[in-house]
Amino acid sequence: MTPSSRRFRFVQVEYPWALGPQPGRYAMREHVGEGVRHVLVLDTLGAAQRRRLVRRARARRAPSHPAPVPVVTSRATLIDTTALCDPHAAEQWLRQADLQAVAAEALARLNRVLHAHRVASADAFVREVSARQALVVRVGYGDGEQVADGRWDRAIALAPPTGDRHRRPTALRDQERLAALLTGRDAVLACEELTLRARADLDAERWREAALQLDVALGAALTELEPWRRQARLDERLDELGQLRESAGAAARAAQQGGLQDAQIAAVRHALGRLEAALRARTAGGIG
């Protein structure tokens, strides 16, 4: 087998904003001392135009009919360093693999990089990404240097996600809730934001952070939801959440000391799901 016959699998995504980390190649290891398992190549498209605009530091009169401002497009290519022996094997993989699952795993790894960058840069506004936000998601294979340079032998552009079928009927309800928030007929509860943060941590498998967020979110919810106890059977849901506080608190205490056991992760997952259900129940009948 010659070196040129080897092919490497990749997932490539593009987003219409700067992801955060500087363009370049980033080696990724699963654990300290192990070999490089993936290489992440970050690049920006359209950055030159944006930099010229940024240099104009002085304030100036804005035109009454402004043209759209050019934006940076970020391209992230995650390359699996485990080579396939030849193009035939690579093509067989591309035909048989669950490409949506491959892309989801790659995005999870990219989000771990963005999370690490948020912590390293102490920038709370660095955000993680989803397939739904991407301009394009490509899965394919090619020669190593070829793929690192943004080229490939063959790739498939995945269809945009259609969304969670269970959430589609709630689209109108979401708009009604937004209108209620904007007109002062409802207010964002602190427990709602804390719950969203716990969900993001749990889905990213940041178990300790999820447990700590959930503990605070539950405590806030039990207080903030009390005025709605008699609405939409919220009394039963609040009683249930109160019973879950012990297991959630135990998971949070374990998170302060170190890692969580599987049973504690399961408890966090269950309690978070029940908290999300209670929050949905509060607004299910509409906000008056």
C-alpha positions as CSV (number, residue, x, y, z in Angstrom):
1,M,0.0,0.0,0.0
2,T,1.5,3.4,-1.0
3,P,1.0,6.5,1.1
4,S,-1.1,8.1,-1.6
5,S,-3.7,5.3,-1.5
6,R,-4.7,6.1,2.1
7,R,-7.9,8.1,2.6
8,F,-9.1,10.0,5.6
9,R,-12.7,10.6,6.6
10,F,-13.8,14.1,7.5
11,V,-16.8,16.2,8.4
12,Q,-16.8,19.9,7.3
13,V,-19.2,22.6,8.5
14,E,-19.5,26.3,7.7
15,Y,-21.1,29.0,9.9
16,P,-21.8,32.7,9.0
17,W,-19.8,34.0,12.0
18,A,-16.4,33.7,13.6
19,L,-16.3,30.6,15.8
20,G,-13.7,32.0,18.1
21,P,-10.4,30.1,18.0
22,Q,-7.7,31.4,15.6
23,P,-7.5,29.7,12.1
24,G,-5.1,26.8,12.1
25,R,-4.7,23.1,12.7
26,Y,-5.5,21.7,16.1
27,A,-4.5,18.2,17.2
28,M,-7.0,16.5,19.4
29,R,-6.3,13.6,21.8
30,E,-8.9,11.7,23.8
31,H,-6.5,11.4,26.8
32,V,-3.1,12.7,27.8
33,G,-0.3,10.4,26.4
34,E,-2.4,8.9,23.6
35,G,-1.9,9.5,19.9
36,V,-3.7,12.2,18.0
37,R,-7.2,10.9,17.2
38,H,-8.6,13.9,15.2
39,V,-7.2,17.0,13.6
40,L,-9.5,20.1,13.5
41,V,-8.7,22.6,10.7
42,L,-10.3,26.0,11.2
43,D,-10.4,28.6,8.5
44,T,-12.2,31.8,7.7
45,L,-13.7,32.9,4.4
46,G,-14.3,36.5,3.7
47,A,-12.2,37.7,6.6
48,A,-10.2,40.2,4.5
49,Q,-13.2,42.3,3.7
50,R,-14.2,42.3,7.4
51,R,-10.8,43.4,8.6
52,R,-10.8,46.3,6.2
53,L,-14.1,47.4,7.7
54,V,-12.8,47.0,11.3
55,R,-9.9,49.3,10.6
56,R,-12.2,52.3,10.1
57,A,-12.2,53.2,13.7
58,R,-13.5,56.8,13.4
59,A,-17.3,57.3,13.6
60,R,-18.8,58.3,10.3
61,R,-22.2,59.2,8.9
62,A,-24.3,56.2,8.1
63,P,-26.1,56.1,4.7
64,S,-29.8,56.1,4.7
65,H,-29.9,52.9,2.5
66,P,-26.9,50.9,3.7
67,A,-25.6,47.9,1.9
68,P,-25.3,44.6,3.8
69,V,-22.0,44.4,5.8
70,P,-19.8,41.5,4.6
71,V,-19.6,38.8,7.3
72,V,-16.9,36.3,8.1
73,T,-17.8,32.6,7.3
74,S,-16.0,30.1,9.5
75,R,-15.1,26.7,8.1
76,A,-14.3,23.8,10.4
77,T,-13.0,20.5,9.1
78,L,-12.7,17.6,11.5
79,I,-10.4,14.8,10.2
80,D,-10.3,11.3,11.6
81,T,-6.6,10.3,11.7
82,T,-7.4,6.6,11.4
83,A,-6.7,6.1,7.7
84,L,-8.7,3.8,5.4
85,C,-6.5,1.6,3.3
86,D,-7.6,2.7,-0.2
87,P,-10.3,4.7,-2.1
88,H,-12.5,1.6,-2.4
89,A,-12.7,1.2,1.4
90,A,-13.4,4.9,1.7
91,E,-16.2,4.8,-0.8
92,Q,-17.7,1.7,0.9
93,W,-17.6,3.6,4.2
94,L,-19.3,6.7,2.7
95,R,-22.1,4.5,1.2
96,Q,-22.8,2.5,4.4
97,A,-22.1,4.9,7.3
98,D,-24.9,6.7,9.1
99,L,-23.7,10.1,7.9
100,Q,-26.1,12.1,10.2
101,A,-24.6,10.2,13.2
102,V,-21.1,10.8,11.9
103,A,-21.8,14.6,11.6
104,A,-23.4,14.7,15.0
105,E,-20.3,13.2,16.6
106,A,-18.1,15.6,14.8
107,L,-20.2,18.6,16.0
108,A,-19.9,17.3,19.5
109,R,-16.1,17.3,19.2
110,L,-16.2,20.8,17.7
111,N,-18.4,22.0,20.6
112,R,-15.8,20.7,23.0
113,V,-13.2,22.8,21.3
114,L,-15.5,25.9,21.5
115,H,-16.2,25.2,25.1
116,A,-12.5,24.9,25.8
117,H,-11.9,28.2,23.9
118,R,-14.6,29.9,25.9
119,V,-12.9,28.9,29.2
120,A,-9.4,29.7,27.9
121,S,-10.4,33.1,26.6
122,A,-12.7,33.9,29.5
123,D,-15.3,35.0,26.9
124,A,-18.8,34.2,27.9
125,F,-20.1,35.0,24.5
126,V,-18.3,32.3,22.6
127,R,-21.1,30.0,21.6
128,E,-21.5,26.3,20.7
129,V,-23.1,25.3,17.4
130,S,-25.6,22.9,16.0
131,A,-26.3,21.4,12.6
132,R,-29.4,23.5,12.2
133,Q,-27.3,26.7,12.3
134,A,-24.8,25.5,9.7
135,L,-24.7,26.9,6.2
136,V,-23.6,23.4,5.0
137,V,-22.5,20.1,6.5
138,R,-20.3,17.9,4.4
139,V,-19.1,14.3,5.1
140,G,-16.5,12.7,2.8
141,Y,-13.0,11.4,2.4
142,G,-9.8,12.4,0.7
143,D,-6.0,12.4,0.9
144,G,-4.7,13.8,4.2
145,E,-3.2,17.1,3.0
146,Q,-5.9,17.4,0.4
147,V,-8.6,17.3,3.1
148,A,-6.7,19.6,5.4
149,D,-6.6,22.2,2.5
150,G,-10.4,22.0,2.1
151,R,-10.5,19.6,-0.8
152,W,-11.5,16.0,-1.1
153,D,-12.0,13.0,-3.4
154,R,-15.8,12.7,-2.7
155,A,-18.2,14.3,-0.2
156,I,-21.9,14.4,0.4
157,A,-23.7,17.6,1.6
158,L,-26.2,16.5,4.1
159,A,-29.8,17.8,4.0
160,P,-30.6,20.4,6.6
161,P,-32.2,19.0,9.7
162,T,-36.0,19.0,9.6
163,G,-36.2,19.6,13.3
164,D,-37.7,17.6,16.2
165,R,-41.1,16.3,15.0
166,H,-42.3,16.5,18.6
167,R,-41.6,20.3,18.7
168,R,-43.2,21.2,15.3
169,P,-46.7,21.6,16.7
170,T,-45.4,24.0,19.4
171,A,-44.0,26.5,16.9
172,L,-47.1,28.8,17.2
173,R,-47.1,28.4,21.0
174,D,-43.4,29.6,21.0
175,Q,-44.4,32.7,19.1
176,E,-47.3,33.4,21.4
177,R,-44.9,33.1,24.4
178,L,-42.5,35.5,22.7
179,A,-45.3,38.0,22.2
180,A,-46.3,37.6,25.8
181,L,-42.7,38.3,27.0
182,L,-42.3,41.3,24.7
183,T,-45.6,42.9,25.8
184,G,-45.0,42.3,29.5
185,R,-47.8,39.7,29.9
186,D,-45.2,37.2,31.0
187,A,-41.6,37.3,32.3
188,V,-38.6,35.1,31.8
189,L,-38.0,33.1,35.0
190,A,-34.5,32.6,36.3
191,C,-35.1,28.9,36.5
192,E,-35.8,28.8,32.7
193,E,-32.4,30.2,31.8
194,L,-30.7,27.9,34.4
195,T,-32.5,24.9,33.0
196,L,-31.4,25.7,29.4
197,R,-27.8,25.9,30.7
198,A,-28.2,22.6,32.4
199,R,-29.6,21.0,29.2
200,A,-26.6,22.4,27.2
201,D,-24.2,20.9,29.7
202,L,-26.0,17.6,29.8
203,D,-26.2,17.2,26.1
204,A,-22.4,18.0,25.8
205,E,-21.7,15.3,28.5
206,R,-20.4,17.9,30.9
207,W,-21.9,15.9,33.8
208,R,-20.5,17.9,36.7
209,E,-21.6,21.2,35.3
210,A,-25.0,19.8,34.5
211,A,-25.5,18.6,38.0
212,L,-24.5,21.9,39.5
213,Q,-26.7,23.9,37.2
214,L,-29.6,21.6,37.8
215,D,-29.4,21.9,41.6
216,V,-29.7,25.6,41.4
217,A,-32.4,25.5,38.7
218,L,-34.5,23.2,40.8
219,G,-34.2,25.4,43.8
220,A,-35.2,28.4,41.8
221,A,-38.1,26.6,40.1
222,L,-39.7,25.4,43.3
223,T,-39.9,29.1,44.4
224,E,-40.7,30.8,41.1
225,L,-43.4,28.3,40.0
226,E,-45.3,28.3,43.3
227,P,-47.8,31.0,42.1
228,W,-48.8,28.6,39.3
229,R,-49.2,25.6,41.6
230,R,-53.0,25.3,40.8
231,Q,-52.6,25.7,37.0
232,A,-52.3,22.8,34.6
233,R,-51.7,20.3,37.4
234,L,-48.6,22.1,38.4
235,D,-49.2,21.2,42.0
236,E,-48.4,17.6,41.2
237,R,-45.4,18.6,39.2
238,L,-44.0,20.8,41.9
239,D,-44.4,18.0,44.5
240,E,-42.5,15.7,42.1
241,L,-39.7,18.2,41.7
242,G,-39.5,18.6,45.5
243,Q,-39.0,14.9,45.8
244,L,-36.2,15.0,43.1
245,R,-34.3,17.6,45.0
246,E,-32.6,15.1,47.2
247,S,-31.1,13.1,44.4
248,A,-30.2,16.2,42.4
249,G,-28.5,17.7,45.4
250,A,-26.5,14.5,46.0
251,A,-25.4,14.6,42.4
252,A,-24.4,18.3,42.8
253,R,-22.4,17.5,46.0
254,A,-20.6,14.7,44.1
255,A,-19.9,17.1,41.3
256,Q,-18.2,19.4,43.7
257,Q,-15.9,16.6,44.8
258,G,-15.2,15.0,41.4
259,G,-16.9,12.9,38.8
260,L,-20.4,11.5,38.8
261,Q,-21.4,7.8,38.8
262,D,-23.7,6.4,36.1
263,A,-26.6,6.3,38.5
264,Q,-26.1,10.0,39.4
265,I,-25.9,11.0,35.8
266,A,-29.2,9.1,35.2
267,A,-30.7,11.0,38.2
268,V,-29.6,14.3,36.7
269,R,-31.1,13.4,33.3
270,H,-34.4,12.3,34.8
271,A,-34.8,15.4,37.1
272,L,-33.9,17.7,34.3
273,G,-36.5,16.2,32.0
274,R,-39.2,16.5,34.7
275,L,-38.2,20.2,35.3
276,E,-38.4,20.9,31.6
277,A,-41.9,19.3,31.6
278,A,-43.0,21.5,34.4
279,L,-41.8,24.6,32.6
280,R,-43.7,23.6,29.5
281,A,-46.8,22.9,31.5
282,R,-46.8,26.4,32.9
283,T,-47.1,27.9,29.5
284,A,-49.1,25.1,27.8
285,G,-52.4,26.9,28.3
286,G,-51.2,30.2,27.1
287,I,-50.2,33.3,29.1
288,G,-53.0,35.6,30.0
